């Protein structure tokens, strides 16, 4: 009896909050997938950072999870996803609408284009509450005031009646966070929420998200290209290139022992605060488009190690503790030693 309870407890704890086992997606009439076999998972209370250059598919993958892509343009060609252990169907519009804003919420990069300029911020938060909770208008308005207070906006009783243009960029982003968390979601997706903010406000927003995460135990997916942000908040990292997760694992492993040439290129492009001045390393070339996507390894056209075998799809190699990379030549340290 006790053993059974322990086993059940372990299985519940081991179930990821969101488990994306395979996600492939194309656009228009193109037969090439923009997203190809994307895989990652996030646990309750955990922060997963998805990193990569602009155009790598980071935002598209999250918009697909949220069901915010137009079905007449974006075509889901493979989707094996679990949310809290249950199937999560990207073709079930009604189910996605129930999840969106209640179980899974999203903060967008630019709040000025995400907030409706014609409505007071309090009304927009209250609308999100009433969409998923059976509450009165007064109760929804009280919830809006409480959420503004919770995210650190001063005088929330007055600010609740302001329009987005009356607020600063940092305040608008706090309103977006308040709206996203108004229904206590289990998972928060933050799509570069600090890109348009100055460094001081950026730090405040990251601290706020961490504090709210600690209070509620929600899982967080942070989409960013800022490796400084990743080093500060990530538990796990998924490196995306050209619509594919090329390397994933614990943050410490990714930073201390990167095994994919693209990850190494990203790490090498970070300026160092100590030591002699050196010219920053760059990754030559650009991210391929759907029309120019190479066969096999999608990074092969920019990779310094590329050989003929790279025209074939690389295997996923494991380095323990959940650290994996898609590369024919991994582990790279052994290759460099042989060279």
N, C-alpha and C positions, 0 to 999 in steps of 0.2 A: 504494500500500500504506500509506504513512505517512498520507496524507490520509484514507484510510478509517478507520485506527485513531484519528486525531484526531476525526473525525466521530462515531465510536462512543463515544469517551470523553466528548465533549460531550453526547451524547444521554443517556448514563447519569447524568452529573452533573445534567442538567436535569430528570430525572424526580423529581417530588416523592415524599417518603416516604409521605404520605397526601394524596390528591387527592380531595376531596369536590366533585364537579362538579354534583350536584343531589341534594338530599335533601328529600323531602316526607313528612309523617307526620300522621296524624289519630288521634283517640281516639274509641272507642265508635262510635255511630251517626251522629255529626256528619259532614256533608259538607264542612265547613270544615277545612282543614289547620291544625294547630297550628304545624308547621314547613312553610314554603313556599319551595321552591327554594333551600335553604341551600347556599352555596358557599364553600369555603375550601381552602387547601392549606398544608402544612407540610413543610419540607425537613429532612433529617438535620442535627442540630446547631443547629437553629433553634428559637426560642421564638415561638409564636403565642399572643396573648392574645385571648380572646373576652370582650367586656365588654357590659354592659347591666344594666338593672334586674332585680330579682327578678320571675320570671314571664315573662321574655322567651324562654325555651326553651333557655338555655345548657346546663343540666344534661341536659335531655331529649335534646338533639342528641348529647351525648357518650355517654349511656346507650344510645342507638340504635346508635351506632358500635360499642360494646362488646357489643351483643346482649343487653342486660340488661333490656329492656322486655318485658312480657308480651304475647305475640302475640295473645291473645284480647281485649286491650284496646287496644293500640297497633297501628295498621295502617300499614305502610310502603307508600305510594302511588307513590313514585318514589325510586329509589336508584341513582345512577350514581357509583360510588366505586372508586378504584384505591388499592391498597396496594403500594408498591414497583413500580408500573407494571402490576400484575396486578389483574384484577377482584376486588372484595371484596363478596361476596354476603351481604346482611343476612338473607336467607331460608335460608341454609345453616347450620343450627344446629351441625352437627358441625365445620364449618370455623371458625366463630366461636369454638367452644370450644378449638380448637387454637391460634388466634391469641391468645385472651384469656389474659393472664398470661405468655405466652411472647414474642410479638412486640409486643403492645400491652398496657400495664398502666395501671391507674387508681388514683389516690389520692382518697379521698372526703373530704367536708367535715368530718365528725364521726367521728373514729376510735373513739370509745366505742361507737357503734352499728354500726361496720363490723367490729370485732374481736369474736371469740366470747369472752364472759366466762368460759366453762366450760373453756377450754383455755389452756395456757401459750403465751406469745407465740412461743417458740422452736418449739413444735410446729406453730403456724399457719404460720410461715415455711417450715419443713421440708416441710409438706404442699404448699405452693405449688411447691416445688422438685421434689418427687417426682411431681407431677401432669404435669410437662413434661420431666423428665430421667430417664434410666435410671440411677439411683444407688441405693446402699444407704441404709438408715436412718441409719447412722453418718455417711455422707458428707453426707446432707441436713442432719443436725444440725450438722455442722461448717460447712456453708454458712450456716446460720442464725446461728451465732456470728460468723462473719466478716462477715455483712451488718450485724449490730448494731454491730460495731466500725466498719464502714465509714461508717455514718450517725452516728457520734459518740456512741454510748451507752457510758458508762463501765462497766467490769467486765462485759463482755458474757457471759462464762462463767457469771456468777451471774444476770444479768438474763434470760437465755434461759429460765430456769425460773420466772419471775414471771408472774402473771396480769395482764390489762389494768388491773384496778382498783387494782393496787399501783403503778401508774406515773402520773406527771403527764400533763397534756394534751400538753405538748410532747414528752415521751418516747413517748407513744402514737402521735403523728403520725410520729415517727421510725421506729417499728416498722412503721407503714403504708408508709412510703417503702421501708424495708428489704424488706418483703414484695413490693412492686410491682417492685422492681429485682432481686429474687433471681435471675431468669432472664435478666438483661441484655436487656430489651426494647429494640426500636428506637424505640418511641414511648411517651411517658409522657403521660397525661392527668391533670391535677391540678385537681380540682373544688373551688375555693375552699379550699385546704388550710390557710390561715392565719386564716380568719375567726374561729374560736373561741379564738385564742391572743392573748396580750398582745403588745405591740409588740416587745419584746426577743426573745421566742421566735419571733415572726413573721419578724424579720430573719434569725435563725439558720436557720430552715427554708428561706427563699428562698436564702440563701447556700449551704446544703447542696445544694439542687436544682441550682443553677448549677454548683457544683463537680463533682457527679456527672455532669451533662450534658457538661461540658468533658472529663471523663475518658473517657466512653463514646461521645460523639458522637451521643447519642440526640436525636430531635426531641421537643419539649415543647409541649403545648397547655395553657395555663393559663386556667381559667375564673374570672373575678373581677368584682366590681363596684367594686374599689378602684383608682382611676386612678393613685394613687401607686405601687402595685405594678406597674401596667402601664408607667409611665414608667421604672421601675427595671430591668425585665427583658425587655421585649418587643422582638423584632425586627420583627414584624408584628402588626397589630391588626385584628380583625374586630368591628365594632359590630353587635350583634344587638338587634332590636326586634320584639316580637310574632311571634317565630318566623322572622324574615327578616334576613339580613345586609344592613343598609342602607348600610354603608360599610366599606371594607377597604383596607388598604395598609400601607406601611412605617410604623413607629411615629412617626418624625419627621414624616412628612407628615400623619398623623392629628392629632398634637398641634399642629403649626404651621400647618396649612391645612385644618381640617375643612370638609367641603363638604355634609354633611347636617344639616338643622336639629336632629335628635335628638342627633347628635354634639356640635354646638355647645352644646346645652342641657346635656349631661353635663359638658363642659369648663367651662362657665360656673358650674356648681354647686360647683366646687372652691374651697375657701377659699384666699385669697392670704396668703403669709407676710410680704410687704412691701407698702408703700404705705398709703394711708388705709383705714380700716375702711369696708366697704360691705356692704349687705345682700346675701346670697347669692341668685343667680338660681335659680329653680326651673322645672321643666317642669310646667305645669299638667295636671291630670287623672291618670289611671292607665292602666296597660297594659290593653288590651281583652282580654276573655275570648274563647273560641271563639264563644260565643253573640252577642257584641257586636262581632265583628271587622268593621271597615268594608270596603267595596269599594275596589278600587284601592290607593292608598297606605295602608298600615296605620297610619302616623303622622299621617294627615290630621286626625284628631279632636283632636289636641293641637298641631298645627303652626301657628305664627304666619303662615306664608306660604300656607296652604291656600286653594285656589280650586276652581272647579268641575272643572277638568281633573284634579284629584287623585283623583277618583272612578275614574279609569282607572289601570291598573297603570303605575307610572313606569318609564322606560327606565333601563338602567345606563349611566351616563356615566363616561368615563375621563379622568383628569387626568395620565396618564403615570406611569411607574415603578411600575405595578401598583396605583395609587391609583384606586379606583372608588367611586361612590355611586349609590344609587337615588333620584333626585329629578328631578321635572319642571323645576325651576328652577336646577339646578346648571349652571355654577359660581355659587355664591351671591354671591361678591364682585361679579360683574358685575350681578346683580340689585339688590344694595344700592346700587351706583353709579348705576344707572338710577333707583332710587327717590329 
